[in-house]
Amino acid sequence: MTHPAQSTDRPADTTLAGLRDSGHELGSLKQEIRANLLAALAAGEDPWPGLHGFADTVIPQVERALLAGHDIVLLGERGQGKTRLLRTLVGLLDEWTPVIAGSELGEHPYAPVTPTSVRRAGELGDDLPVTWRHRSQRYAEKLATPDTSVADLIGDVDPVKVAEGRSLGDPETIHFGLIPRSHRGIVAINELPDLAERIQVAMLNVMEERDIQIRGYILRLDLDVLVVASANPEDYTNRGRIITPLKDRFGAEIRTHYPVVLEDEVAVIAQEADLVATVPEHLVEILARFTRSLRESGAVDQRSGVSARFSIAGAETVAAAALHRATTQAEPHAVARVVDLEPAVDVLGGKVEFESGEEGREREILDHLLRRATADTVRHRLGGIDLGLLVEALEGGSSVTTGEQVTALDVLAGLPVLGESDVYDQVMDRLGATNDGERASAIELALEGLYLARKVSKESTETGEKLYG
């Protein structure tokens, strides 16, 4: 999990008296978030770094919910950036906040809430020790699973504390769960409908009355916590549902979505993919168009969705193929080419759920949509370049060989001579190719475009190579 970087200017530890003398004032968590959000907006800063495609839809709704002080549930299909959005909320907290040193729930020195801290504050008075907590420590995240218990989220009686001699009726025997421990912070619950209904019931008091009930204890803690959650709408019928009373306690229910425009899809891949080799922009665009075509296809189960992880994994796979070729063939530059896309589909196919009537046609559908994405990218990237001389050369008997283990130099060396024509240079310049690997990748895109336009043929040899001719 990534959080904003922790600065080195941590305030010095002090006492309650020292904190008061410094002029520090206590505000609620939601007031703190509201103030920091308004300050960022007023300064023209982006409070949501790394989020693409939500600027005009989801983000305004989230900002209004935070300004209103509402708990939030995000509804959306898998891979739409719900968890990333929730984690970005950390940046709206103060970098450092004072807490009672040694307190179990990280309580503010001005407002202790647990019996233990209240007793210590009464005994020590102005000498109550104060330390500082970074905002990264004020965000807790829980993946809801069917085996999650009330003890995990709310708390339970701690048998060790009972064994130490405390009475069962003593509230100090309670071991607090994740939500109370997130006091003065944010608690995020991913896949909320996966929680058993009885566990969701246990959250009702926390969400509304801000107290907790554990095995007959009614311990009124003035909890100051922002509860956020994510859910897939289909989970309401497939694995579980958010019970109506809990759903009613969330002040804002916000629908997320996949990137609406191609540029945002490309930006997500470029940002998230961990690439071990160069993947030219035109290949990233093909993968983005491929993913978008899958989301629009009637053959794909759209209730499940096609995650952004599909295109990210695709970029990482073609990069790995390029690195493998460069290593085995001693190439100086590991650069992905069009020939690396097809085997990547073999790996990615399992990430897509098809409609039941398409059984047996899955690979055919994937290949068709990949070809369409490639053709659209060729038109977008190479439109206006006259490749007629290259077509004539191939019709005249020339051929170009490529393949997963064919080096970039071999691809370039096999290109037919076109006299004084600069068509190759036009293609390479249009795609920004600067080394042999990128040049070969650019030429392959042009050749694949000609093949998809049915101007040249492409055959597979017995050794797995591709022959354009």
C-alpha positions in Angstrom: 0.0 0.0 0.0 1.4 3.4 -0.9 0.8 6.5 1.1 2.1 10.1 0.9 5.7 10.3 1.8 6.5 10.9 5.5 8.4 14.1 6.0 11.3 14.4 8.5 9.8 17.5 10.3 8.0 15.4 12.9 6.8 17.7 15.8 8.6 17.1 19.1 6.9 15.0 21.7 5.4 17.0 24.5 2.8 17.0 27.2 -0.8 18.1 27.3 0.3 21.4 28.8 2.9 21.9 26.1 0.3 21.1 23.4 -2.1 23.7 24.8 0.7 26.3 25.0 1.5 25.7 21.3 -2.0 26.9 20.4 -3.1 23.6 18.9 -6.9 23.3 18.5 -9.0 20.2 18.3 -11.3 19.6 15.3 -13.2 16.5 14.2 -11.8 14.2 11.6 -14.3 15.2 9.0 -13.6 18.9 9.7 -9.9 18.2 9.2 -10.6 16.4 5.8 -13.0 19.2 4.8 -10.5 21.9 5.6 -7.6 20.2 3.7 -9.8 19.5 0.7 -10.9 23.1 0.5 -7.4 24.3 0.9 -6.2 22.0 -2.0 -9.0 23.1 -4.3 -8.4 26.8 -3.5 -4.7 26.4 -4.3 -5.5 24.7 -7.6 -3.8 21.4 -6.4 -5.0 18.0 -7.5 -6.1 16.1 -4.3 -6.5 12.9 -6.4 -3.1 12.0 -7.9 -3.0 9.0 -10.2 -6.7 8.8 -10.9 -7.7 8.9 -14.6 -11.1 9.3 -16.1 -13.0 10.3 -12.9 -12.4 14.1 -13.0 -15.9 15.0 -14.4 -17.9 12.2 -12.9 -16.8 10.4 -9.7 -14.4 12.9 -8.2 -17.0 15.8 -7.9 -19.4 13.4 -6.1 -16.6 12.2 -3.7 -15.6 15.8 -3.0 -19.2 16.8 -2.2 -19.6 13.7 0.1 -16.5 14.6 2.0 -17.5 18.3 2.3 -20.8 17.1 3.7 -19.0 14.8 6.2 -20.6 11.6 4.8 -19.4 8.0 5.0 -19.0 6.7 1.4 -19.6 3.4 -0.4 -18.2 3.1 -4.0 -20.1 0.7 -6.3 -18.4 -0.5 -9.5 -17.2 -3.5 -11.4 -13.7 -5.0 -10.8 -10.7 -3.0 -11.8 -12.2 0.5 -11.9 -9.9 2.0 -9.3 -12.1 1.9 -6.3 -9.4 0.9 -3.9 -6.9 3.3 -5.3 -9.5 6.1 -4.8 -10.0 5.1 -1.2 -6.3 5.0 -0.5 -5.9 8.5 -2.0 -8.1 9.9 0.9 -5.0 9.6 3.1 -3.6 12.7 1.4 -6.5 14.8 2.9 -5.4 14.2 6.5 -3.1 16.4 8.4 0.5 15.1 8.0 0.9 14.9 11.8 -1.6 14.7 14.6 -1.1 14.6 18.4 -2.2 11.4 20.3 -2.0 10.3 23.8 1.3 8.4 24.1 0.6 4.7 24.6 -3.2 5.0 24.0 -4.7 1.9 22.3 -6.9 3.9 20.0 -4.7 6.8 19.2 -6.9 9.3 21.0 -6.4 13.0 20.9 -5.0 14.4 24.2 -7.9 16.9 24.4 -10.5 14.2 24.1 -9.7 10.7 25.5 -12.5 8.2 24.9 -11.4 4.8 26.4 -11.7 4.2 30.2 -8.0 3.7 30.4 -7.1 7.0 28.7 -9.7 8.9 30.7 -8.2 7.5 33.9 -4.7 8.4 32.8 -5.7 11.9 31.8 -7.3 12.4 35.2 -4.3 11.1 37.1 -1.6 12.9 35.1 -3.4 16.1 34.2 -1.2 18.5 32.3 1.6 16.0 32.4 -0.2 13.6 30.1 2.4 12.5 27.6 1.8 13.4 23.9 3.3 11.9 20.8 2.6 12.4 17.1 1.1 10.1 14.5 1.7 10.3 10.8 -1.3 10.3 8.5 -0.2 7.0 6.9 -0.9 5.4 10.3 -4.4 6.8 10.3 -5.7 4.7 7.4 -6.7 1.0 7.9 -8.0 -1.3 5.2 -9.8 -4.6 5.5 -10.7 -7.0 2.7 -14.1 -8.4 3.7 -14.2 -12.2 3.6 -16.9 -14.5 4.7 -14.8 -15.6 7.7 -14.4 -12.0 9.0 -15.7 -11.9 12.6 -17.2 -9.3 14.9 -14.0 -9.4 16.9 -12.0 -8.5 13.8 -14.1 -5.3 13.1 -15.5 -4.3 16.4 -13.8 -6.2 19.2 -14.2 -8.9 21.8 -13.4 -9.8 25.4 -9.6 -10.3 25.8 -9.1 -13.5 27.9 -5.5 -12.4 28.7 -6.8 -9.3 30.4 -9.4 -11.3 32.3 -6.7 -13.8 33.4 -4.7 -10.8 34.7 -7.4 -10.4 37.4 -9.8 -7.9 35.8 -13.5 -8.5 36.2 -15.5 -9.7 33.2 -17.7 -6.6 33.7 -14.7 -4.3 33.4 -14.7 -2.5 30.1 -10.9 -2.5 30.2 -11.1 -6.3 29.4 -12.2 -5.4 25.8 -9.8 -6.0 22.9 -10.8 -3.5 20.3 -11.2 -4.4 16.6 -10.2 -2.6 13.4 -12.9 0.1 13.4 -12.4 1.4 17.0 -8.6 1.3 16.4 -9.2 3.6 13.4 -10.4 6.3 15.8 -9.5 9.7 14.3 -8.7 8.0 11.0 -10.2 6.3 8.0 -11.2 2.7 7.8 -11.8 1.2 4.4 -13.7 -2.1 3.8 -13.2 -3.6 0.4 -15.9 -5.9 -1.0 -18.4 -5.0 1.7 -21.2 -7.4 0.6 -18.8 -10.3 1.3 -19.3 -9.7 5.0 -21.8 -12.0 6.6 -25.1 -10.2 7.4 -24.6 -10.6 11.2 -21.3 -8.8 10.9 -22.8 -6.0 9.0 -25.4 -5.7 11.7 -22.6 -5.3 14.2 -21.5 -2.2 12.3 -24.8 -0.4 12.6 -24.1 1.3 15.9 -20.6 2.3 14.8 -22.0 3.9 11.7 -24.7 5.9 13.3 -24.4 6.2 17.1 -20.6 5.9 17.0 -20.6 3.4 20.0 -19.7 -0.2 20.1 -21.5 -3.2 21.6 -19.5 -6.3 22.5 -20.9 -9.4 24.2 -23.4 -7.5 26.4 -21.1 -4.5 27.0 -22.5 -1.2 25.9 -19.3 0.9 25.8 -20.1 4.4 24.6 -17.0 5.6 22.8 -17.2 8.9 21.0 -15.6 7.4 18.0 -14.4 9.8 15.3 -13.9 7.8 12.2 -14.6 8.0 8.5 -16.0 4.7 7.1 -15.5 4.1 3.4 -16.2 0.9 1.5 -16.2 -0.6 -2.0 -18.6 -3.1 -3.5 -19.4 -4.8 -6.9 -23.0 -4.2 -7.7 -23.3 -7.8 -8.8 -22.3 -9.0 -5.4 -25.7 -8.0 -4.2 -27.1 -11.1 -5.9 -24.1 -13.4 -6.4 -22.2 -13.6 -3.1 -24.1 -11.4 -0.7 -25.6 -8.0 -0.3 -25.3 -4.8 1.8 -28.2 -5.1 4.3 -30.6 -2.2 3.9 -30.0 -0.6 7.4 -26.3 -0.5 6.8 -26.7 0.8 3.3 -28.9 3.6 4.7 -26.2 4.6 7.1 -23.7 5.5 4.3 -24.3 9.1 3.4 -23.1 8.7 -0.2 -23.3 5.9 -2.6 -21.2 6.6 -5.7 -20.9 4.6 -8.9 -17.5 4.3 -10.5 -16.8 3.4 -14.1 -14.1 2.4 -16.5 -12.3 5.1 -18.4 -14.6 6.8 -20.9 -12.0 8.1 -23.3 -9.0 6.2 -24.9 -6.5 8.7 -23.5 -7.4 7.8 -19.9 -7.2 4.1 -20.7 -3.7 4.6 -22.1 -2.7 6.7 -19.1 -3.8 4.0 -16.6 -1.6 1.4 -18.4 1.4 3.8 -18.6 1.0 4.5 -14.9 0.4 1.1 -13.5 2.3 -1.3 -15.7 5.7 -2.5 -14.4 7.5 -2.9 -17.7 10.7 -4.9 -18.0 11.3 -3.7 -21.6 10.2 -0.9 -23.9 6.6 -1.1 -25.0 6.1 1.5 -27.7 3.1 3.8 -27.4 1.3 2.2 -30.4 1.3 -1.2 -28.7 -0.1 0.4 -25.5 -2.8 2.0 -27.6 -3.6 -1.4 -29.2 -4.0 -3.0 -25.7 -6.2 -0.1 -24.6 -8.4 -0.4 -27.7 -8.5 -4.1 -27.2 -9.7 -3.8 -23.6 -12.4 -1.2 -24.6 -13.6 -3.5 -27.4 -14.0 -6.4 -24.9 -16.1 -4.1 -22.6 -18.4 -3.3 -25.6 -18.7 -6.9 -26.9 -22.0 -8.7 -26.5 -20.0 -12.0 -26.3 -18.4 -10.9 -23.0 -20.2 -11.0 -19.6 -20.4 -7.3 -18.9 -21.8 -7.9 -15.4 -18.4 -9.2 -14.5 -16.6 -6.4 -16.4 -13.2 -6.3 -18.0 -10.7 -5.0 -15.4 -8.1 -2.4 -16.1 -5.7 -5.1 -14.8 -6.4 -6.9 -18.2 -4.6 -4.2 -20.2 -2.0 -3.7 -17.5 -1.1 -7.4 -17.5 -1.1 -7.3 -21.3 1.5 -4.6 -21.4 3.6 -6.4 -18.9 3.3 -9.7 -20.8 4.5 -8.2 -24.2 7.3 -6.5 -22.4 8.4 -9.8 -20.9 8.3 -11.4 -24.4 10.5 -8.6 -25.7 13.0 -9.1 -22.8 13.0 -12.9 -23.5 13.8 -12.3 -27.2 16.5 -9.7 -26.4 18.2 -12.1 -24.0 18.1 -15.2 -26.1 19.0 -13.4 -29.3 21.6 -11.0 -27.7 19.7 -7.9 -28.9 21.0 -4.6 -27.5 17.4 -3.2 -27.0 14.5 -5.1 -25.6 11.5 -3.6 -27.5 8.1 -5.1 -27.8 6.6 -5.6 -31.3 3.2 -6.5 -32.8 4.3 -10.2 -33.0 4.3 -10.2 -29.2 0.6 -9.4 -28.9 -0.8 -12.7 -30.1 0.9 -14.9 -27.6 0.0 -12.4 -24.9 -3.7 -13.2 -25.6 -3.0 -16.8 -24.6 -2.1 -15.6 -21.2 -4.9 -13.0 -20.8 -7.8 -15.0 -22.1 -8.6 -16.4 -18.6 -9.1 -12.9 -17.3 -12.3 -12.5 -19.4 -15.6 -14.1 -18.6 -17.7 -14.8 -21.7 -21.4 -15.3 -22.0 -22.5 -18.9 -21.7 -23.6 -19.1 -25.4 -20.0 -18.4 -26.6 -18.4 -21.6 -25.2 -15.7 -22.8 -27.6 -15.5 -19.5 -29.5 -13.5 -17.6 -26.9 -10.2 -17.5 -28.8 -11.9 -16.6 -32.0 -13.6 -13.6 -30.3 -10.3 -12.5 -28.7 -8.4 -12.7 -32.0 -11.1 -10.8 -33.9 -11.2 -8.0 -31.3 -7.4 -7.8 -31.2 -7.3 -7.5 -35.0 -9.9 -4.7 -34.9 -7.9 -2.8 -32.2 -4.7 -3.1 -34.3 -6.4 -1.9 -37.4 -7.9 1.1 -35.6 -4.5 2.0 -34.1 -2.9 1.7 -37.6 -5.4 4.2 -39.0 -4.9 6.5 -36.0 -1.1 6.4 -36.0 -0.2 5.9 -39.7 -3.1 7.5 -41.5 -1.9 9.6 -44.5 1.3 7.7 -45.2 1.3 6.1 -48.6 2.5 2.5 -48.3 1.8 1.7 -52.0 5.5 1.1 -52.9 5.8 -1.4 -50.0 2.7 -3.2 -51.2 4.0 -3.3 -54.8 7.3 -4.7 -53.6 5.6 -7.5 -51.6 3.3 -8.3 -54.6 6.5 -8.5 -56.8 7.8 -11.4 -54.8 9.6 -9.8 -51.8 8.7 -10.9 -48.3 9.4 -9.9 -44.7 9.9 -12.4 -41.9 9.2 -11.8 -38.3 8.6 -13.9 -35.2 8.9 -14.1 -31.5 12.6 -15.0 -31.8 13.4 -13.0 -34.9 15.7 -10.1 -34.0 14.9 -6.5 -34.9 18.0 -6.4 -37.2 16.8 -9.4 -39.1 13.4 -7.8 -39.6 15.0 -4.6 -40.9 17.5 -6.4 -43.1 14.6 -8.3 -44.7 12.7 -5.2 -45.8 12.5 -4.8 -49.6 14.4 -2.0 -51.2 12.1 0.8 -52.3 14.6 2.9 -54.2 14.7 6.5 -53.1 11.4 6.3 -51.3 11.4 7.5 -47.7 8.3 5.6 -46.7 10.1 3.6 -44.0 11.5 6.9 -42.6 8.0 8.3 -42.5 6.6 5.4 -40.6 9.5 5.4 -38.1 9.3 9.2 -37.6 5.5 9.1 -37.1 5.9 6.5 -34.4 9.0 8.1 -32.8 11.3 5.2 -33.4 14.9 5.9 -32.3 16.7 2.6 -32.2 16.6 -0.7 -34.2 14.1 -2.3 -31.8 11.7 0.6 -32.1 12.2 0.8 -35.9 11.3 -2.9 -36.3 8.3 -2.4 -34.1 7.1 0.5 -36.2 7.6 -1.4 -39.5 5.7 -4.4 -38.1 2.8 -2.2 -37.3 2.7 -0.9 -40.9 2.9 -4.5 -42.2 0.2 -5.7 -39.9 -2.0 -2.8 -41.0 -1.5 -3.8 -44.6 -2.4 -7.4 -43.8 -5.6 -6.4 -41.9 -6.5 -4.2 -44.9 -6.1 -7.3 -47.1 -3.4 -5.6 -49.2 -0.7 -8.2 -48.3 -0.8 -11.8 -47.0 0.6 -13.2 -43.8 1.5 -16.9 -43.3 2.8 -18.8 -40.4 5.8 -21.1 -41.1 6.5 -24.5 -39.5 9.0 -22.8 -37.1 6.4 -20.3 -35.8 7.7 -17.4 -37.8 5.3 -14.9 -39.6 5.9 -14.2 -43.3 4.4 -11.1 -44.9 4.3 -11.3 -48.6 
